[in-house]
Amino acid sequence: MPTVTPSFRDVLPGWIGRQRWYTAKGRTPELRRVGGLRFEDPDGEVGIETWLLRDEAGPAPVVYQVPLTYRGAPAPELEHALLAQVEHSELGPRWVYDACHDPVGARALLAAIVTGEAVVSDGGAGLGRATGHRAGGPGAMRAHTAGERVRVLSGEQSNTSIIFEGEDGPPVICKVFRVVAEGRNPDVVVQEALADAGSTRVPAPLGDLYGEWPGVSGESQQGHLAFAQEFLPGVEDAWRVAVRAAADGAPFVAPAADLGAAVASVHRDLAAAFPVHEATAPIRAQLRATWRDRATAALLAVPELEPLRDAVTAVYARAEEATWPALQRIHGDLHLGQVLEVPERGWLLLDFEGEPLRPLPERTAPDLALRDVAGMLRSLDYAAGGAGREHGTVVPDEWTSAAREAFLDGYAREAGADPRDHADLLAALELDKALYEALYEVRNRPDWLTIPLSGVRRLLGAPTT
């Protein structure tokens, strides 16, 4: 049997432990290979495969995806992606690269996704199933499998996104999930469902790769490995647009109204594509418990909030007595940074994974559409604060209130129902979001804490200074 020196058992733990997407920082990975997929290089020169590795070093096992390419000679342009140089007992020296950065490996992955063919397993994992979803969608999207420029976005934490750009077709982005979760990734499921429903408010999907591997007890586990969709270069997210408007003293009324309509449109399509549930007593109790838990944590971490404890409790009490609308699938982590302004198409919503720190079952459970509305209202407030932090601009309260009302007006016109008709419930959800923000800022960016603190006080009718 062929051998590799040094072995991957010796090489991979150190390399994975240095990656941004490794979740157990400060620990040495304890890796067990649970499977992998093998791809074909059309020219037969580069070996291409994906390893699925379960790390058992942390408090809970985590499965990582490591795409690899093997070359018989060094590739100077890939030096930044070199994982190891090894000696193969039959093939001789081999240079091993992170395949996400290797154009040959990246194109092979995208080709598999677009064709929708099963990918051969090299042991362990059962198969990789690709959907080839809507490959002929908007813009006559095509497979970018040869000749195009390939680059990797920088700065991502848990995924690696590969950009394919060429002369003959629109650009494509392929998101490789480095941390592989069991179950259907909500970002993939929701965007594909919205596209099937005819929504024009999300980027057009090309397809996804779905894998299978054995769990800790030998049971079969499945989950998404990669997702490809159209890439929208040269566009700005709504955060940048709103902050610039606030810093310049320009009104954000018309864009906010259009943004409200876009969110309402997506909510309508989500309600048609996924089940809608009555807000039963057990569900309401569970949601109220999350509010109380968040409030308790925020009050403990931020002493400035303690005098407002009774007022917080009163807001939640009024919401508990209110009439609740039905629950449905929502975005779950909606803010201005999750929306792009695309010429001739308007606002497009991105990243339907929900709050990344919440367990997958919670992120995919039906929720109140008002939660997304509250998230966007808080984000508009943050844009005003961000203009102050980033540009030194004192943004008047009138700018924020006008943008918020315009957003709600646009939502109401598109939805045929006004979120303000559920004022007590909306206030509770916005307060919950503001407390979450305060907890985040005190732990990560204390200089920004004044923004959510002012928001909490405003929501409670307390002085903001």
C-alpha positions in Angstrom: 0.0 0.0 0.0 1.4 3.4 -0.9 2.7 5.6 1.9 3.2 9.3 2.3 6.0 10.9 4.3 5.4 12.9 6.4 2.0 11.5 7.0 -1.1 13.6 7.0 -1.6 12.5 10.6 1.5 14.6 11.4 0.9 17.5 8.9 -2.9 18.3 9.1 -3.4 19.1 12.9 -0.8 21.9 12.9 -2.1 23.4 9.6 -5.8 23.2 10.6 -5.1 24.7 14.1 -3.7 27.8 12.4 -6.7 28.4 10.2 -9.3 31.2 10.9 -12.1 28.7 10.6 -10.8 26.3 13.3 -13.2 26.7 16.2 -11.2 25.2 19.1 -8.6 28.0 19.3 -5.7 27.2 21.7 -6.2 23.4 21.3 -4.3 21.0 19.1 -6.7 19.3 16.8 -7.4 15.6 17.4 -8.4 14.5 13.9 -10.2 11.4 12.7 -10.8 11.1 8.9 -14.5 10.3 8.4 -14.5 10.3 4.7 -13.8 12.2 1.5 -14.6 12.9 -2.1 -12.4 12.5 -5.1 -12.6 14.8 -8.2 -11.1 14.5 -11.6 -8.7 16.9 -13.3 -9.7 17.0 -17.0 -5.9 17.1 -17.9 -5.1 14.3 -15.6 -2.2 16.2 -14.0 -3.4 17.3 -10.6 -4.9 15.1 -7.9 -8.0 16.6 -6.3 -9.9 15.4 -3.3 -11.8 16.6 -0.2 -11.2 15.3 3.2 -13.8 15.3 6.0 -12.1 15.3 9.4 -13.7 15.1 12.8 -11.9 17.0 15.5 -12.5 15.5 18.9 -10.3 18.0 20.9 -13.0 20.4 21.9 -16.0 20.1 24.1 -18.1 18.7 21.2 -16.9 17.0 18.0 -16.7 19.3 14.9 -16.4 18.1 11.3 -14.1 20.1 9.0 -13.9 20.1 5.3 -10.3 20.2 3.8 -10.1 20.3 0.0 -6.7 19.3 -1.3 -4.8 19.2 -4.5 -1.6 17.3 -5.2 1.0 18.5 -7.8 4.1 16.8 -9.0 6.0 20.2 -9.1 5.7 23.3 -7.0 3.4 26.0 -8.2 5.0 29.4 -7.2 1.7 31.3 -7.6 0.2 29.0 -4.9 2.9 29.3 -2.3 0.5 31.0 0.1 -1.7 27.9 -0.1 1.0 25.3 0.4 -0.1 22.8 3.0 2.9 20.5 2.9 5.6 18.9 0.7 5.5 15.1 1.0 7.1 12.0 -0.5 4.8 9.5 -2.1 6.2 6.0 -2.1 5.1 5.4 -5.7 4.7 8.8 -7.2 7.6 10.6 -5.7 7.6 14.1 -4.3 4.2 15.8 -4.1 3.3 19.4 -3.2 0.0 19.5 -1.4 -2.2 22.7 -1.6 -5.4 24.0 -0.2 -7.6 23.2 -3.2 -9.8 26.3 -2.7 -6.9 28.4 -3.8 -5.8 26.1 -6.6 -7.7 27.0 -9.8 -7.7 23.3 -10.9 -9.3 22.1 -7.7 -11.8 25.0 -7.6 -13.0 24.5 -11.1 -13.4 20.8 -10.5 -15.6 21.5 -7.5 -17.7 24.0 -9.5 -18.1 21.7 -12.4 -19.4 19.0 -10.1 -22.0 21.4 -8.6 -23.2 22.6 -12.0 -23.5 19.2 -13.6 -25.4 17.8 -10.7 -23.5 14.5 -10.9 -22.6 12.3 -7.9 -19.0 12.7 -6.9 -17.0 9.5 -6.2 -16.1 8.7 -2.6 -12.6 7.6 -1.8 -13.8 5.9 1.3 -15.8 6.8 4.4 -18.2 9.4 3.0 -21.0 7.8 1.1 -21.3 10.3 -1.7 -21.5 13.9 -2.7 -24.7 14.8 -4.4 -24.8 18.0 -6.4 -28.1 19.6 -7.4 -27.1 21.7 -10.5 -29.9 24.0 -9.3 -31.3 26.5 -11.8 -28.0 26.6 -13.8 -29.9 28.5 -16.5 -31.2 31.2 -14.2 -30.9 35.0 -14.5 -28.1 36.2 -16.7 -27.9 32.8 -18.5 -25.4 31.6 -15.9 -23.1 28.9 -17.0 -20.4 26.6 -15.6 -17.1 28.4 -15.1 -14.9 25.4 -15.4 -12.0 26.5 -17.6 -10.0 29.6 -18.5 -11.6 31.9 -16.0 -9.9 33.8 -13.2 -10.2 32.2 -9.8 -9.6 34.0 -6.5 -10.6 33.5 -2.9 -12.2 36.2 -0.7 -10.2 37.1 2.4 -11.3 37.6 5.9 -14.0 34.9 6.3 -14.3 33.0 9.5 -16.1 29.8 8.9 -16.3 29.5 5.1 -14.1 29.9 2.1 -15.7 31.7 -0.8 -14.2 31.2 -4.3 -14.9 33.8 -7.1 -14.9 32.7 -10.7 -14.7 35.5 -13.3 -14.5 35.3 -17.0 -15.2 37.0 -20.3 -18.1 34.8 -21.5 -20.4 34.7 -18.5 -21.4 36.5 -15.3 -19.2 35.9 -12.3 -19.9 33.1 -9.8 -19.2 32.7 -6.1 -18.8 29.2 -4.6 -19.0 29.0 -0.8 -17.1 26.1 0.7 -18.4 25.3 4.2 -15.2 24.6 6.2 -17.2 23.8 9.4 -19.6 21.1 8.2 -22.9 21.0 10.2 -25.3 18.0 10.1 -28.5 18.9 8.3 -29.5 21.1 5.4 -27.8 24.5 5.5 -30.4 27.2 5.8 -28.6 29.6 3.5 -28.7 27.0 0.7 -32.2 25.8 1.4 -33.8 29.2 1.7 -32.1 30.8 -1.3 -33.0 27.9 -3.6 -36.6 27.9 -2.3 -36.9 31.6 -3.0 -35.5 31.2 -6.5 -38.0 28.4 -7.1 -40.8 30.7 -5.9 -39.7 33.3 -8.5 -38.2 35.8 -6.1 -35.9 38.4 -7.7 -34.7 39.6 -4.2 -31.9 37.0 -3.8 -28.9 36.1 -6.0 -29.6 33.3 -8.4 -28.3 29.9 -7.2 -26.4 27.5 -9.4 -26.4 24.5 -7.2 -25.0 22.8 -4.1 -22.9 19.8 -3.0 -24.4 17.6 -0.3 -22.3 15.0 1.5 -22.6 12.0 3.8 -20.3 10.7 6.5 -20.4 8.5 9.6 -21.2 10.1 12.9 -19.5 9.5 16.3 -21.5 6.3 16.9 -21.4 5.2 13.3 -24.8 6.6 12.3 -25.1 8.3 8.9 -24.9 12.1 8.9 -25.5 14.4 6.0 -24.9 18.1 5.3 -24.1 20.7 2.8 -20.4 21.0 1.7 -20.6 23.8 -0.9 -23.0 26.2 -2.5 -22.6 28.2 -5.8 -24.6 31.2 -6.9 -24.2 34.3 -9.0 -21.6 36.9 -7.7 -22.4 40.6 -7.8 -19.2 42.5 -8.1 -18.8 46.2 -7.6 -22.0 46.7 -5.6 -22.4 48.1 -2.1 -24.2 46.8 0.9 -27.0 48.8 2.5 -24.8 49.5 5.5 -22.3 51.5 3.4 -25.0 53.3 1.5 -26.9 54.3 4.7 -23.8 55.3 6.7 -22.6 57.5 3.8 -26.1 59.1 3.6 -26.1 59.8 7.3 -22.6 61.2 7.3 -23.5 63.5 4.4 -26.8 64.6 5.9 -28.7 63.2 3.0 -32.1 61.7 3.6 -32.5 57.9 3.4 -36.2 57.9 3.1 -36.7 56.6 -0.5 -34.0 53.9 -0.2 -35.5 52.8 3.2 -39.0 52.5 1.8 -37.7 50.4 -1.1 -35.8 48.3 1.4 -38.9 47.7 3.4 -40.7 46.6 0.3 -37.9 44.1 -0.5 -38.0 42.6 2.9 -41.8 42.2 2.8 -41.5 40.6 -0.6 -39.1 38.0 0.7 -41.3 37.3 3.7 -44.3 36.7 1.4 -42.3 34.3 -0.7 -40.9 32.5 2.4 -44.4 32.1 3.7 -45.4 30.5 0.4 -42.4 28.2 0.2 -42.3 26.9 3.8 -44.9 25.9 6.4 -46.6 28.6 8.4 -47.5 27.8 12.0 -49.8 29.3 14.6 -48.1 30.9 17.6 -49.2 28.3 20.1 -48.7 28.7 23.8 -45.6 26.5 24.0 -43.9 28.3 21.2 -44.7 31.7 22.7 -43.4 30.5 26.0 -40.1 29.4 24.4 -39.7 32.7 22.6 -40.4 34.7 25.8 -37.8 32.6 27.6 -35.1 33.7 25.1 -36.0 37.3 25.7 -35.7 36.9 29.4 -32.4 35.0 29.1 -31.0 37.7 26.9 -32.1 40.4 29.2 -30.6 38.7 32.2 -27.3 38.3 30.5 -27.2 41.9 29.2 -28.2 43.4 32.6 -25.4 41.4 34.3 -22.8 42.4 31.7 -23.7 46.1 31.3 -24.2 47.9 34.6 -25.7 50.9 32.9 -28.7 48.9 32.1 -29.6 47.9 35.7 -31.7 50.9 36.4 -33.9 50.0 33.4 -34.7 46.4 34.6 -38.3 47.2 35.5 -38.9 49.0 32.3 -37.5 46.0 30.3 -39.8 43.7 32.2 -42.8 45.9 31.4 -42.1 45.9 27.7 -42.0 42.1 27.6 -45.1 41.8 29.8 -47.1 43.9 27.3 -45.8 41.8 24.4 -46.9 38.6 26.2 -50.4 39.9 26.3 -50.5 41.0 22.7 -52.1 39.2 19.8 -49.3 37.3 17.9 -49.3 36.8 14.2 -48.4 33.4 12.6 -44.9 32.1 12.6 -43.0 31.5 9.4 -39.5 31.0 8.0 -37.5 34.2 8.2 -34.0 35.5 7.5 -33.1 35.4 11.2 -30.1 37.8 11.2 -31.3 40.6 9.0 -29.4 43.9 9.1 -28.1 46.4 6.5 -24.9 44.5 5.9 -27.0 41.5 4.6 -28.5 43.5 1.8 -26.9 44.6 -1.5 -27.9 47.5 -3.8 -27.8 46.1 -7.3 -28.3 48.4 -10.3 -31.6 47.8 -12.1 -32.6 45.1 -9.6 -32.8 47.1 -6.4 -32.1 45.6 -2.9 -31.1 41.9 -2.7 -31.0 39.9 0.5 -28.1 37.6 1.4 -26.9 35.1 4.0 -30.0 33.3 5.3 -28.1 31.2 7.8 -29.6 33.0 10.8 -27.6 34.1 13.9 -24.5 31.9 13.6 -24.1 31.3 17.3 -27.6 29.7 17.6 -28.0 25.9 17.1 -29.2 24.9 13.6 -32.7 23.7 14.8 -33.3 27.1 16.3 -32.1 29.0 13.2 -34.5 27.0 11.0 -37.5 27.0 13.2 -40.5 29.2 12.2 -40.3 32.6 13.8 -42.0 36.0 13.8 -41.4 37.9 10.6 -41.4 40.9 12.9 -38.0 39.8 14.1 -36.5 40.7 10.8 -38.3 44.0 10.8 -36.9 44.7 14.3 -33.4 43.8 13.1 -33.6 46.2 10.2 -35.0 49.0 12.4 -32.1 48.5 14.8 -29.6 48.5 11.9 -30.9 51.9 10.7 -30.2 53.2 14.2 -26.8 51.7 14.0 -26.1 53.4 10.7 -26.6 56.7 12.3 -24.3 55.8 15.1 -21.8 54.3 12.7 -21.7 57.6 10.8 -20.6 59.2 14.1 -18.0 56.6 14.9 -16.6 56.4 11.4 -16.9 60.0 10.1 -17.4 62.1 13.3 -20.8 63.2 12.1 -23.5 64.1 14.6 -26.6 62.6 13.0 -29.9 64.2 14.2 -32.6 61.9 15.5 -34.8 63.1 12.7 -32.7 61.3 10.2 -33.1 58.0 12.0 -36.8 58.3 12.7 -37.5 59.3 9.1 -35.6 56.3 7.7 -37.3 53.9 10.2 -40.8 55.2 9.3 -40.1 55.0 5.6 -38.9 51.4 6.0 -42.1 50.5 7.8 -44.2 52.4 5.2 -42.5 50.4 2.4 -43.0 47.1 4.2 -46.7 47.8 4.9 -47.4 48.8 1.3 -45.8 45.6 -0.1 -47.1 43.2 2.6 -50.6 44.7 2.8 -50.2 44.6 6.6 -48.5 47.2 8.8 -45.9 46.0 11.4 -47.0 48.9 13.6 -50.3 47.2 14.1 -48.3 44.9 16.4 -46.5 47.7 18.2 -46.1 46.0 21.6 -44.6 42.8 20.0 -42.4 44.8 17.6 -41.1 46.9 20.6 -40.2 43.7 22.5 -38.3 42.2 19.5 -36.5 45.5 18.9 -35.6 45.6 22.6 -34.4 42.0 22.5 -32.1 42.9 19.6 -30.8 46.0 21.3 -29.9 44.0 24.4 -28.1 41.5 22.2 -26.2 44.3 20.6 -25.2 45.7 24.1 -24.0 42.4 25.2 -21.9 42.0 22.0 -20.4 45.4 22.2 -19.4 45.3 25.8 -17.5 42.1 25.1 -16.0 43.0 21.7 -16.2 46.7 20.9 -16.7 48.8 24.1 -16.3 52.0 22.2 -19.5 51.2 20.3 -21.6 50.4 23.4 -23.2 53.9 23.4 -25.1 53.0 20.2 -27.2 50.1 21.6 -27.4 51.8 25.1 -29.0 54.8 23.4 -31.3 52.5 21.5 -32.4 50.6 24.7 -33.2 53.9 26.4 -35.1 55.3 23.5 -37.2 52.1 23.3 -38.0 52.4 27.0 -38.7 56.1 26.9 -35.7 56.9 29.1 -33.3 59.8 28.6 -30.7 58.9 26.1 -27.9 61.1 27.6 
